[in-house]
Amino acid sequence: MGFDTVSNHARTLGLVELAGYEKFQEQPGSMPTEPPTRGGLVRMSSIGEGILLTPLQSGALVSIIVNDGTLYDLQ
């Protein structure tokens, strides 16, 4: 798939955005700007090396998967 494709899919799923609750301490997630060394794309895709998510972003990602691609407001 390649690094660019994986990064685009992650951005499409909202992994680098705020979850939308306007919490003052919430930080956006982050994605690497280039493939990690020591295993590159495989490590990034399998164990998430270099990807940082908040608990709310993780919950939103699971919600998208469970709801067949639809993201409902987190509650």
C-alpha positions in Angstrom: 0.0 0.0 0.0 2.8 2.4 0.8 3.3 5.0 3.4 1.3 7.8 1.7 -1.8 5.5 1.3 -1.7 4.4 5.0 -1.2 8.0 6.1 -4.1 9.2 4.0 -6.4 6.5 5.4 -5.4 7.4 8.9 -6.2 11.1 8.2 -9.6 10.1 6.6 -10.5 8.2 9.8 -9.7 11.3 11.8 -6.7 10.0 13.7 -4.9 13.3 13.7 -7.9 15.5 14.7 -9.5 16.4 17.9 -12.4 14.3 19.0 -14.6 17.4 19.0 -15.4 17.8 22.7 -13.7 21.2 23.1 -11.8 20.0 26.1 -9.0 22.4 27.0 -6.5 19.6 27.6 -7.3 17.5 24.5 -4.5 17.4 22.0 -4.7 16.2 18.4 -3.2 12.9 17.5 -0.1 12.7 15.5 1.1 10.6 12.5 4.8 10.2 11.4 5.8 12.4 8.5 8.0 9.6 7.1 8.0 5.9 7.6 9.6 4.8 10.9 13.1 3.2 10.7 13.6 -0.3 12.0 10.8 -2.0 10.1 9.1 1.0 8.5 5.6 0.7 7.3 5.1 -2.8 8.7 5.7 -1.6 12.3 3.6 1.5 11.8 0.6 -0.5 10.4 0.8 -3.4 12.9 1.8 -2.0 16.2 1.2 1.7 15.6 4.8 2.9 15.9 4.9 6.7 15.7 1.1 7.1 15.9 -0.2 8.9 19.0 -3.9 8.8 19.9 -6.0 10.1 22.8 -8.5 7.7 24.4 -11.4 9.6 22.8 -9.8 9.2 19.3 -9.3 5.5 20.0 -13.0 5.2 21.0 -14.0 7.0 17.8 -11.9 4.7 15.7 -13.6 1.6 17.3 -17.0 3.2 16.8 -16.3 3.6 13.1 -15.3 0.0 12.7 -18.3 -1.3 14.7 -20.8 0.9 13.0 -19.8 -0.1 9.4 -18.0 3.1 8.7 -20.3 5.6 10.3 -19.0 7.9 13.0 -21.7 8.9 15.5 -21.2 11.5 18.2 -19.3 10.0 21.1 -21.3 9.9 24.3 
